[in-house]
Structure formats: structure tokens, C-alpha cells
Amino acid sequence: MKLNKNKIIVSALALAIGTSLAGSIGSTIAWYQYSTRANVSFLGEASGISGNLQMRFKGENDSKWRTRITKEEMASNLVTGTGTNLLPITFGGLGYTEALPVDGEANPLGYKQPVAGVAAMNKWTKAEKANYAQFQLEFRYVERDGDKEGGTKDDKNIAKKVYLSQMLLQEDHANGDKGDLSEAVRVHVSAAYNDGAAKVDNRLISKNGGSTVTHGVLDLDADGKVDSAYADDDEFGFKDGAALQALDYGDAKTQKAFAGNAVGGNHSYFDNSDTAQNETTYPAIVGRNNDSNVLTNTDKQNIPNVGDVEKYIGKTMESETNYLTVTVTVWVEGWHRFDYSSREGSPKFDAIWDTDLIGAKFNLGIQFAVQDASVAE
């Protein structure tokens, strides 16, 4: 398929991504079974509640600190090679606070296009940089209290906890009769800072939060039956008693994501056996006290089998040379199971996607914030 030339456009106030998926096999498409035509839009802002939270792209000089990023700036400051050809990929069974797996050059290590008959994810085709979007920002919080610092200036950098105060994941307004792809979007936020010692905090976030099983049976050859194979040491089935066994493709784990809202709640999902599982979801976002600048729901939350997890993603620092560095990585998770309960003869929640997702677009918006200066941290 000949792809249109990709565009990257940006404006201020939030982070937004639009992407179009294209290509199919038969009447349904598997997450790995199509090419992609990407139209990616980023809208970016990190504006402190008191106006003192400032940002710049990592590596920019001191004249670049600001509270707004234009479309021209974002287009030229994505991590080199990323965001030009988004398509469904997977990083496997990541946990709530796990770092992305990386290759030998510290690039995110994901996979696409499973090979028919090859169950192990690490033997599939590796995802390219173009298949996910990524950018890096530095943050500082500048305090001005009327006192001269060093007798020369009325500002200094101080330590402040930085939160995610808003996230919007939705289908694009021009999506028409296309399916809503937004539930399959994953956002990974990694914040590096110095809190007495070098520290990195990670958050994996999706629209609704909760579990995504990152393995299962698939029909790669579209013959209407799940793929199967003989034992590894008997590829052609010549041994006595040889029998074909259904292949369990992927990473035999379950991905866990925070919800892109301020409340979390109850959630149900279907596992790879099409069995309903109930769970509690945990919010990635803090709230606001009515129309004020005061953030709410900032207390740490206890997650079973994980422990206490702080709501803030990292801290700005007092240093004039070291800053909170936030890396945001966005991808379409191929193992996401959409609700196909009305599709006859299929699992209720299935990782084989219908063709109404061809050409579907989504929007993503993220806002960062710090607590109001009147509230003790």
C-alpha cells in the first residue's frame, strides 16, 4: 500500500495524537495484520497552577523555558525517528510502574507482526521507532517571593511534586463511522529526578485502566481455526502420538495500567479464555477542588501485589543545572481486546479487530500541574 506523506502538527494547551490505521486481511483484521497511515498531532503544555511551572524540550538552552509549545516546535522536537508511522505494537505484560523494556541502544523494545507458528514474542519482528511516538521534556518550578537571591534576582528553583491533572483519550471528531480506537492507546510516562538519590518513576496509563492479557490463541492464516503446531522437537509430526496443539502467542503475562481519570473504579475484562474477570482500577490523575487551583486526591494509593504508589510522577529540583525530565511514549496496544459480544461465533472480547478501525483516529490530551502554593506538601 502506498502511504500518504505523514504530517506532524502541534498547537498549545495539551498533548494530542491522531492516527489512522489502514490495511486488512479478510473481514477482520488482527492487530498485527495491517500497515498504517499515520497523521499525528501533538498539543503540548505544562503550565503551573501559579504560573511558575516551566518546561522546555530536553537539551534546549535557558532561553527556551516557557509554558507553551507551538505546533512548529513539537514537530521538530520529537525523539528522532518516532511518531511517523504509528501501528499496533506491544511491549508485553508491563506492570503499573514498570519501565519500558529497551534494546542495546536504550530504545524502547516492542514487537509487531507475530510470525505464524512462532509463539514466543521475542522471536517476532521488532517494532521500529516510527511505530510509537515519544518526546522528552524538562520541568522546573520557579519561586518568586520578593526576596533577592544572591542579591541579584527574585527567583529560585525549588522542589515541587508534579502531577498529571488531566488526561483526555477519545476518538477524533472527524472519525465518522469508524470505530473508536482510543481504548487501545497506551501512554507510558517516565520521570527522572534527584530526590536525595537518582530516581525514576514510571506510570503506564490507558483510557479505562486495568488489565490487558498480552498473549493468546490467534488465527494468523485466516483459515477460521486457531493456529496450531507440533512440539518444537517434532516440527513435522512424525513422532508416535504426535498431535497438533493450539499456539499461545505472545508474552504470557497481563499488562496493568492506571486509568486516565481521577476516580478509577470497578472494571471487568475478558481473559484469553474469554472468561470474565472483575477488578479494581486505580486513577493516574489527581482532581481539582471545584474551580480553584488546589489539587485533590493526591494521597498515595495502595495497590495489591504492588504496594503504595505515590500520585505524583516526579519532583522538580532546587538545582539550576539538573531538572525533572519526563519521557512520554505513546503507542497502540495490539493485544487490546475490544468488545465484540455482538459478533456471532467469536469471543466476547477479542484481539482480532473488525475493519471499522481501518482509518480510525484518536485524540490524546495530557496536562501536568503542581499543588497550589497555599497548600502544604
C-alpha positions in Angstrom: 0.0 0.0 0.0 1.3 3.4 -0.9 1.2 5.6 2.2 0.4 9.3 2.3 3.2 11.5 3.4 3.0 11.8 7.2 2.3 15.1 8.9 3.1 16.2 12.4 1.3 19.3 13.7 1.2 20.9 17.1 -0.6 23.6 18.9 -0.7 24.8 22.6 -2.5 23.7 25.7 -2.5 19.9 25.7 -0.9 16.9 24.1 -2.9 15.3 21.3 -2.3 12.5 18.9 -4.3 11.5 15.9 -3.5 8.3 14.0 -5.1 6.5 11.1 -4.9 2.7 10.7 -5.1 1.1 7.2 -5.0 -2.3 5.6 -6.8 -5.6 6.3 -7.0 -9.3 5.7 -10.4 -10.8 5.2 -13.4 -9.4 7.0 -11.5 -8.9 10.3 -8.0 -7.7 11.0 -5.6 -8.8 13.7 -3.7 -6.1 15.5 -0.5 -7.1 13.7 -2.1 -7.6 10.3 -2.1 -4.2 8.8 0.0 -1.3 7.5 -0.5 2.2 8.9 -1.1 5.6 7.5 -0.3 8.0 10.4 -1.4 11.5 10.9 0.0 12.6 14.2 -1.0 15.8 16.1 0.6 16.8 19.3 -0.7 19.6 21.5 1.6 20.4 24.5 1.6 22.5 27.6 3.0 22.2 31.1 1.6 25.3 32.9 1.9 25.6 36.6 -1.2 26.5 38.6 0.6 29.5 39.9 2.3 30.2 36.6 5.7 29.1 37.9 5.9 25.6 36.5 8.0 25.9 33.3 9.1 23.4 30.7 11.4 23.0 27.7 12.4 20.2 25.4 15.3 18.2 26.9 18.6 19.7 25.8 17.4 23.2 24.9 19.1 26.3 26.3 17.9 28.5 29.2 16.2 31.0 26.9 13.7 28.2 25.9 11.9 27.9 29.3 8.2 28.5 28.7 4.7 27.4 29.5 3.5 26.8 25.9 4.8 24.7 23.0 3.7 25.5 19.5 3.0 23.1 16.7 6.1 24.1 14.9 8.3 23.4 18.0 6.8 20.0 18.7 7.1 18.9 15.0 10.8 19.4 15.1 11.5 18.1 18.7 10.0 14.6 18.8 12.7 12.0 19.6 14.4 11.4 16.3 12.6 8.9 14.1 9.5 8.4 16.3 5.8 9.1 15.5 5.9 8.9 11.8 4.3 5.5 11.2 2.2 4.5 14.2 0.8 1.0 14.1 -0.3 -1.6 16.7 2.7 -3.0 18.6 3.2 -4.4 22.1 5.7 -4.2 24.9 4.2 -7.3 26.6 3.0 -7.6 30.1 4.1 -4.3 31.7 3.1 -3.6 35.2 1.7 -0.3 36.6 5.1 1.2 37.4 7.5 -0.8 35.2 10.0 0.8 32.9 9.7 0.0 29.2 12.0 -2.8 28.0 14.9 -1.4 26.0 17.3 -2.7 23.4 21.1 -2.4 23.5 20.9 1.2 22.5 18.3 2.1 25.2 15.5 2.4 22.7 12.1 1.0 23.7 11.9 -2.7 22.7 8.5 -3.6 21.4 7.2 -6.1 18.8 4.9 -6.2 15.9 3.7 -8.7 13.3 3.8 -12.1 15.0 5.2 -14.9 12.8 2.7 -17.6 12.0 3.7 -20.7 14.0 6.1 -18.8 16.3 4.6 -18.3 19.7 7.4 -16.5 21.5 7.1 -12.7 21.3 10.9 -12.2 21.4 11.1 -14.0 18.0 8.7 -11.7 16.2 9.6 -8.6 14.2 10.9 -5.8 16.4 8.9 -2.5 16.3 10.7 0.4 14.7 11.0 3.9 16.2 8.4 5.2 13.7 5.8 2.8 15.2 5.5 4.7 18.5 5.6 8.4 19.4 8.0 9.8 22.0 9.2 13.2 23.3 11.1 14.4 26.3 10.5 17.5 28.5 12.4 19.1 31.3 10.5 20.8 34.1 11.4 23.4 36.8 9.4 25.3 39.4 10.4 28.9 39.8 9.5 30.6 43.1 9.3 34.3 43.4 8.8 35.6 46.9 10.1 39.2 46.8 13.5 38.3 48.4 16.6 38.7 46.4 18.5 35.5 45.7 22.3 36.1 46.0 21.5 39.8 46.0 20.7 39.8 42.3 17.4 38.2 41.4 14.0 37.5 42.8 13.6 33.9 41.8 14.9 30.4 42.5 14.2 26.9 41.6 12.5 24.8 44.3 11.4 21.2 44.7 7.7 20.6 43.9 5.8 17.4 43.2 4.5 17.2 39.7 1.1 15.5 39.0 -1.0 14.6 36.0 -4.0 16.7 36.4 -5.9 15.9 33.3 -6.0 13.3 30.5 -8.3 13.1 27.6 -8.5 10.0 25.4 -11.2 10.0 22.7 -12.0 9.3 19.1 -11.3 12.2 16.8 -14.3 14.4 16.0 -13.8 13.6 12.3 -13.9 9.9 12.8 -17.2 9.5 11.2 -18.5 5.9 11.1 -15.1 4.5 12.0 -14.6 2.6 15.3 -13.4 4.2 18.5 -9.7 3.2 18.8 -9.0 5.3 22.0 -9.3 2.4 24.4 -6.3 0.7 22.7 -4.0 3.7 23.2 -1.3 3.3 25.9 0.7 6.2 27.5 3.9 5.5 29.3 5.3 8.3 31.5 8.8 8.0 32.9 10.1 10.8 35.2 13.8 11.0 36.2 14.8 13.3 39.1 17.0 13.6 42.1 15.3 13.1 45.5 18.4 12.7 47.6 19.4 10.0 45.1 18.8 9.4 41.4 15.3 8.2 40.9 13.0 7.2 38.1 9.2 6.8 38.4 7.1 5.1 35.7 3.4 5.1 35.0 1.5 3.0 32.4 -1.9 4.6 31.6 -4.8 3.7 29.4 -8.3 5.2 28.9 -10.1 2.9 31.3 -7.2 1.4 33.1 -7.0 -2.2 34.3 -5.7 -5.4 32.7 -4.8 -6.4 29.2 -3.8 -10.0 28.6 -0.7 -10.0 26.3 -1.0 -13.5 25.0 -3.5 -15.9 23.5 -4.5 -18.0 20.5 -4.7 -16.3 17.1 -5.7 -17.2 13.6 -2.8 -15.7 11.6 -3.6 -17.6 8.3 -7.3 -16.6 8.4 -8.5 -20.2 7.9 -11.1 -19.9 10.5 -9.2 -22.0 13.1 -6.7 -21.0 15.7 -3.1 -21.7 14.8 -1.5 -24.9 16.0 1.8 -26.7 15.8 3.6 -29.9 16.7 6.1 -29.9 19.5 9.3 -27.9 18.9 11.4 -31.1 18.6 9.0 -32.7 16.1 8.1 -29.9 13.6 6.6 -32.2 11.1 4.7 -34.5 13.5 6.5 -37.8 12.7 6.8 -39.0 16.3 4.4 -41.5 17.7 1.4 -39.9 19.2 2.2 -36.5 17.6 -0.7 -34.1 17.8 -1.2 -30.5 16.9 -1.5 -28.1 19.9 -3.0 -24.6 19.8 -0.3 -22.0 19.9 -0.3 -19.4 22.8 1.2 -16.4 21.1 2.8 -13.5 22.9 4.1 -12.7 26.4 2.4 -15.0 28.9 1.6 -12.1 31.3 -1.0 -9.5 31.9 -0.5 -5.8 31.3 -1.6 -3.5 34.2 -2.4 0.2 33.6 -3.7 3.1 35.6 -6.9 4.7 34.4 -6.7 8.1 32.7 -9.1 9.7 35.1 -9.2 10.9 38.7 -11.5 8.3 40.2 -10.7 4.8 39.0 -13.4 2.3 40.0 -14.7 -1.2 39.1 -13.8 -2.8 35.8 -14.3 -6.1 34.1 -12.3 -7.6 31.3 -12.2 -10.9 29.4 -9.1 -13.0 29.6 -7.5 -15.1 26.8 -10.0 -17.9 27.6 -13.0 -15.5 27.1 -13.7 -15.6 30.9 -15.0 -12.5 32.6 -12.7 -11.2 35.3 -13.6 -8.3 37.7 -11.0 -5.9 39.1 -10.5 -2.5 40.6 -8.8 0.2 38.6 -6.6 2.9 40.0 -6.5 6.5 38.8 -3.4 8.2 37.3 -5.0 11.7 37.5 -5.5 14.0 40.5 -8.6 16.2 40.8 -9.2 19.9 41.4 -11.2 21.5 44.2 -14.1 23.0 42.3 -12.7 25.9 40.2 -9.7 26.6 42.4 -6.1 25.7 41.9 -6.0 23.3 44.8 -5.3 19.7 43.7 -7.3 16.9 45.4 -6.8 13.1 45.6 -3.1 13.5 45.9 -2.6 10.8 48.5 -0.7 7.6 47.7 -2.8 4.6 46.8 -2.2 1.0 47.9 -2.3 -1.5 45.0 -2.4 -5.2 45.8 0.8 -7.0 44.8 2.4 -3.7 44.1 2.3 -1.7 47.4 2.0 2.0 48.0 2.2 4.2 44.9 2.5 8.0 45.0 0.2 10.0 42.8 2.9 12.5 41.8 5.1 11.4 38.8 8.2 13.1 40.0 9.7 16.3 41.5 11.3 19.4 40.2 14.6 20.2 41.9 16.4 23.1 43.5 19.3 22.8 41.1 20.0 25.4 38.4 21.5 22.7 36.2 19.5 19.5 36.8 15.8 19.2 36.2 12.9 16.8 36.3 13.0 15.0 32.9 9.8 13.4 31.7 9.7 11.0 28.8 6.3 10.3 27.3 5.8 7.3 25.0 2.6 6.6 23.2 1.5 3.5 21.2 -1.5 1.5 20.1 -1.6 -1.8 22.0 -2.2 -4.6 19.7 -3.3 -7.0 22.4 -6.2 -4.7 23.5 -9.4 -6.7 23.4 -12.4 -4.8 22.0 -16.0 -5.7 22.9 -17.3 -7.9 20.1 -20.1 -9.5 22.1 -22.5 -9.0 19.2 -20.2 -10.7 16.7 -21.5 -14.2 16.1 -19.2 -17.1 16.9 -16.4 -15.0 18.3 -15.0 -14.3 21.7 -16.9 -11.6 23.5 -13.7 -9.5 23.9 -11.3 -10.1 21.0 -7.8 -9.0 19.9 -8.8 -9.6 16.3 -10.2 -6.2 15.3 -13.1 -5.5 12.9 -12.4 -3.4 9.8 -14.3 -0.4 11.2 -11.0 0.5 12.8 -9.3 1.0 9.4 -8.7 4.7 9.1 -9.8 5.3 12.7 -8.3 8.3 14.5 -7.9 9.2 18.2 -7.0 12.2 20.3 -4.9 12.3 23.4 -4.6 15.2 25.8 -2.4 15.4 28.9 -1.9 18.2 31.5 0.8 18.5 34.1 0.3 20.5 37.3 1.8 21.3 40.8 -0.1 21.9 44.0 -1.2 25.5 44.8 1.4 27.4 46.8 -1.1 27.9 49.6 -1.2 24.1 50.3 1.5 22.4 52.3 3.0 19.3 50.6 
